[in-house]
Amino acid sequence: MSEEKKQNYSADSIQALEGMEHVRMRPSMYIGDVGVRGLHHLVYEVVDNSIDEAMGGHCDEIQVWINEDNSIGVRDNGRGIPVDIHKKEGVSALEVVMTKIGAGGKFDKDSYKVSGGLHGVGVSVVNALSDDLKATVYRDGKVYEQEYQKGKALYPVKETGTSDLRGTEVTFKPDPTIFEDTVFSYETLTDRMRELSFLNKQVRITITDHREKDDEGNSISKEFYSTEGLKEFVRYIDETREPLIAEIIHMEGERNGIPVEVAMIYNTSYAENIHAYVNNINTHEGGTHLSGFRRGLTATLKKYAETSGMLDKLKFEISGDDFREGLTAIISVKVQEPQFEGQTKTKLGNREVTAPVSQAVTEMLTNYLEEHPADARIIVQKVILAATARHAATKAREMVQRKNVMTGSGLPGKLSDCASKDPAECEIYLVEGDSAGGTAKQGRDRHFQAIMPLRGKILNVEKAMQHKILDNEEIKNIYTALGVRIGTEEDARALNIEKLRYHKIIIMCDADVDGSHIETLILTFFFRYMFELVEKGHVYIATPPLYLLKKGKDQKYCWTDEERDATVQEFKGAGKDGSVHIQRYKGLGEMNAEQLWSTTMNPEFRTLRQITIDNAASADHTFSMLMGDDVPPRREFIEANAKYAKIDI
């Protein structure tokens, strides 16, 4: 560095970014990302303010709506954000809440004992990332409002009239220069509102989409109201599974100053489905509250089983996993100052939470088992069956592990591997059928693309025991090819992905009904047994074109019926002679290697759909319904979603 530059390197050289400007420059630090997930997070932040009012006992109605221009409205009947002058800031408290990062009642322990929202970033972040936002407050018989653009107030808070209403209304339109997409999903928001209604019973939440109309011309709308909270949540998740016991086991109370609520039931499936929440946030990666639940469950059931004498003939030890097979449970705790850890900041780190949850579960289960001896016996028999199956699965798992630690010849024979050994640049295509697999091998870039053909429909893991799953040839090959290991010290079903060989796992199936079914079977397997890969964004779906349109020397690929129709009009409008030839691709095998590469595999032109889990409980319900035995709900789902013709998780 020259002397002149050294002298000029002063405080003026440091770009000071404070508050709203910093949010606009680094939005992902505050809302996770600027994709679809971050976009919807804006709505959750505003709704969380209303939920905080409900948790404090001040509000029992929340309305959310999507306007035709993709702006959002949220209204509650709470106390209304205060509008009097803030002593320190010298402006209305409403303006402080809306324009100062970190301001708001949730940081005042007297206002809210606990609060939701992701790390309390608050409505000011929503304001900063919106083209325009309007706040209307109904308080003390009067109406107040203030409008903002990109986080800056356009005028001081003003009184605009009188009203008997009370509460706060916020409408906002996300800034299209910040977000990749500004179209809200009614389904995604609906799932979250349903979840919030279960987690906050006796609060009426409605969501309306003014962009879509029903047969009578009314905007589509749903209302959620739960009287029993988590008990109803468990019923909803498990509605397509066969219960093993008649009643949902439930407790709600405070332990060591921490509110704890737990609801659980056993079903005849072989999966473990536990959803844990802290202040309404779904902690995908678990944490101290989940550890407390598992500790209480295992210790109590083990003690009961041993005392009952039902384990006397068992020749091997029962593990914690065995007590959770076929279990659906929801744990919800309220923590004043939650500390989040983990890769996606959704793992609870507060150590003081483990003991209260464990204690609560122990008391709940002890009472239930004593009062319901017949159910207790059924549960223990299920545990013994699970332990026996796990014993059988150990051998199958060891076979998979043994293959995984080998190299070269240890990889599946059908795998055409890539040359690169850098997992970050490598991708593997799981391709339906040997024929399409052969075409993909010819068309790929051998340096970073591996091809793994799958023969026929893989096993439906929703209806199979773990040792049967691990014994399935196609599934064994997937484990081996990916290089992942099954089981950790904490959880024998968990996945160890340290040696993952490809950071992109791409499912490539035919664009027909059979292809969609195979796609769903593979996704069900990843959701149930490789959830970490989905959660960390490693799983994708390829999107081969549906049509090839030709007229004369011109040709164009189309991915939707709308695209096809527009292209037909475009070709006709260009005044070209002759008719438009439309080729409908029923399968990947109908394309040659060059076509498959240019449309579906070339990173420069392809479209990959990343599989993300916005709402694990909703995805759990969807997979169990799609892949379970109960036909009517599956038919209803398919009829309602046929127009989308794709899987959205």
Secondary structure, DSSP 8 states (H G I E B T S, - for coil): --HHHHHH-SGGGS----HHHHHHHSTHHHHS-SSHHHHHHHHHHHHHHHHHHHHTTS--EEEEEE-TTS-EEEEE-SS----SB-TTTSSBHHHHHHHSTT-SGGGSTTT-SS--SSTT--HHHHHHTEEEEEEEEEETTEEEEEEEETTEESS--EEEEE-S--EEEEEEEE-TTT-S-----HHHHHHHHHHHHHHSTT-EEEEEEEEEE-TTS-EEEEEE--SSTHHHHHHHHTTTS-BSSSS-EEEEEEETTEEEEEEEEEBSSS--EEEEEETTEE-TT-BHHHHHHHHHHHHHHHHHHHHHTTTTT--S---GGGGGTTEEEEEEE--SS--EESTTS-EE--GGGHHHHHHHHHHHHHHHHHH-HHHHHHHHHHHHHHHHHHHHHHHHHHHHHHHHH--GGGS-TT-B--S---TTT-EEEEEESHHHHHHHHHHS-TTTEEEEEE-S----GGGS-HHHHHH-HHHHHHHHHHT-EE--SS-TT-EE-TT-S-SEEEEE--SSHHHHHHHHHHHHHHHHH-HHHHHTT-EEEE---SEEEEETTEEEEESSHHHHHHHHHHHHHTT-SS--EEEE--SGGGS-HHHHIIIII-TTT--EEE---S-HHHHHHHHHHHHSS-HHHHHHHHHHHGGG-S---
